[in-house]
Amino acid sequence: MKPATFADTVVLYEGMIVNQIKRLNIYQDYEEYYQCGLIGLWHAYERYEEEKGSFPAYAVVTVRGYILERLKKECVVQERYVCTDEYEERFECEDTGTRAKDFMSVLDEKEKHIISERFFTGKNMGR
């Protein structure tokens, strides 16, 4: 039998949410996963049908399912999006001015002038 109000349900099953988070070895973004657990508990509370079984068993399965869905979505995000800071640290960018001087050292005076005017002063070399 389910509790009379959702507030009573939260008080009774808060430990179960925490337990599911621990069993899934979630140690980062704890609050976010706790909220997912509360949402799962709310859905279990709203959708529970007494003739189909006990509320505690249904609540555990529903809460765990919501937390697992959030974990899956987080994994997809991490696979699709790469943090650019990671690559910047990996491939330390040299000072562009220094690199440009190195490249320009092999050009003749006319080529240096064209590059300098076009890229460093922003002039458009019309045809």
Secondary structure, DSSP 8 states (H G I E B T S, - for coil): ---SSHHHHHHHHHHHHHHHHHHTT--SSHHHHHHHHHHHHHHHHHH--GGGS-HHHHHHHHHHHHHHHHHHHHHHHHHH---HHHHHHHT----HHHHHHHHHTTS-HHHHHHHIIIIIS------
